[in-house]
Amino acid sequence: MRMLHTMLRVGNLEASKRFYCEVLGMKLLREKEYPGGQFTLAFVGYGDEESNTVLELTYNWGTSTYDLGNAFGHIALATSDIHGTVEKIRAAGGKVTREPGPMKHGTTVIAFVEDPDGYKIELIERS
């Protein structure tokens, strides 16, 4: 067994695709509308679905906001240059919610950004 994807419900599919693809550098892998169910699925990621875990962005037609609740934490992405990555995200219009620095009670350098729906993305510096 292996993890295939994580699904996020999004209120504006175009804004979410722009954020994940243009700001975070993922690729749109596939997208399909389901008129009978009134929803669209878009899969994005850094590599093909056969060998990588990806994100499924689910847009339920006519729903523009969701209550994110307090159970979901964040998505984590590795980067070799956290300061450069944060600056690229900021320059592309991304919202930085925590500047790069050591995690609380540790030494790992992390930062946080937020997608258009308010989902948190943790950036972790790895060499």
C-alpha positions as CSV (number, residue, x, y, z in Angstrom):
1,M,0.0,0.0,0.0
2,R,1.0,3.6,-0.5
3,M,-0.6,7.0,0.1
4,L,-2.2,8.3,-3.2
5,H,-3.5,11.8,-2.4
6,T,-4.9,14.2,0.1
7,M,-8.2,15.9,-0.8
8,L,-8.9,19.6,-0.1
9,R,-12.3,21.2,-0.8
10,V,-11.7,24.6,-2.4
11,G,-14.0,27.6,-2.9
12,N,-12.4,28.9,-6.1
13,L,-10.8,26.2,-8.3
14,E,-8.9,28.7,-10.6
15,A,-7.4,30.6,-7.6
16,S,-6.4,27.3,-6.0
17,K,-4.8,25.9,-9.2
18,R,-2.9,29.2,-9.6
19,F,-1.6,29.0,-6.0
20,Y,-0.5,25.4,-6.1
21,C,0.9,25.5,-9.7
22,E,2.2,29.0,-10.1
23,V,3.1,29.9,-6.5
24,L,4.2,26.5,-5.2
25,G,5.4,25.1,-8.5
26,M,3.2,22.0,-8.8
27,K,1.9,20.8,-12.1
28,L,-1.8,20.2,-13.0
29,L,-1.9,16.5,-13.6
30,R,-5.5,16.1,-14.5
31,E,-8.9,17.7,-14.2
32,K,-12.4,16.5,-14.8
33,E,-15.9,17.9,-14.3
34,Y,-18.7,15.7,-13.0
35,P,-21.9,17.5,-14.1
36,G,-24.2,14.9,-12.5
37,G,-22.6,15.5,-9.1
38,Q,-21.9,19.2,-9.7
39,F,-18.2,19.1,-8.8
40,T,-14.8,19.3,-10.5
41,L,-11.7,17.5,-9.4
42,A,-8.2,18.8,-10.2
43,F,-5.1,16.8,-9.2
44,V,-1.9,18.7,-8.7
45,G,1.6,17.6,-7.6
46,Y,5.3,17.6,-8.2
47,G,5.4,14.3,-10.1
48,D,3.1,11.7,-11.7
49,E,0.5,10.0,-9.7
50,E,2.0,6.5,-10.2
51,S,5.0,7.3,-8.0
52,N,4.1,10.5,-6.1
53,T,1.5,11.5,-3.5
54,V,-0.6,14.4,-4.9
55,L,-3.3,16.8,-3.9
56,E,-6.9,16.5,-5.1
57,L,-8.6,19.9,-5.2
58,T,-12.3,19.4,-5.1
59,Y,-14.6,22.2,-6.2
60,N,-18.3,21.7,-5.3
61,W,-20.1,23.9,-7.8
62,G,-21.8,26.9,-6.0
63,T,-19.8,26.5,-2.7
64,S,-17.3,29.3,-2.2
65,T,-16.3,28.8,1.4
66,Y,-15.8,26.1,4.0
67,D,-15.4,25.9,7.7
68,L,-11.9,24.5,8.0
69,G,-12.4,23.2,11.5
70,N,-9.7,22.6,14.0
71,A,-8.7,19.0,13.3
72,F,-6.8,19.4,10.0
73,G,-3.2,20.7,10.5
74,H,-1.2,21.3,7.4
75,I,0.5,20.0,4.3
76,A,4.3,19.9,4.5
77,L,6.7,20.5,1.7
78,A,10.5,20.1,1.7
79,T,12.8,22.8,0.3
80,S,16.6,23.2,0.2
81,D,16.4,27.0,0.4
82,I,13.6,28.1,2.7
83,H,14.4,31.8,2.6
84,G,14.5,31.8,-1.2
85,T,11.3,29.8,-1.4
86,V,9.5,32.1,0.9
87,E,10.6,35.1,-1.1
88,K,9.4,33.5,-4.3
89,I,6.0,32.7,-2.8
90,R,5.7,36.3,-1.4
91,A,6.7,37.8,-4.8
92,A,4.0,35.6,-6.5
93,G,1.3,37.0,-4.2
94,G,1.3,34.1,-1.7
95,K,0.5,34.8,2.0
96,V,3.4,34.0,4.4
97,T,2.0,33.4,7.9
98,R,5.3,32.5,9.6
99,E,8.7,33.6,8.5
100,P,11.5,31.1,8.3
101,G,13.1,30.2,11.6
102,P,13.7,27.3,14.0
103,M,10.6,25.4,15.1
104,K,9.5,25.8,18.6
105,H,11.5,23.6,21.0
106,G,13.8,22.4,18.1
107,T,16.3,23.4,15.5
108,T,14.6,22.4,12.2
109,V,14.0,25.6,10.1
110,I,10.4,25.9,9.0
111,A,8.0,28.5,7.6
112,F,4.3,28.6,6.9
113,V,2.2,29.9,4.0
114,E,-1.5,29.8,3.4
115,D,-3.5,28.9,0.3
116,P,-6.5,30.9,-1.0
117,D,-8.9,28.9,1.2
118,G,-6.8,29.3,4.4
119,Y,-5.2,25.8,4.4
120,K,-1.7,25.9,6.0
121,I,1.4,24.7,4.1
122,E,4.5,24.1,6.2
123,L,7.8,24.6,4.4
124,I,10.7,22.5,6.0
125,E,14.3,23.2,5.1
126,R,16.1,20.0,4.0
127,S,19.4,19.7,2.3
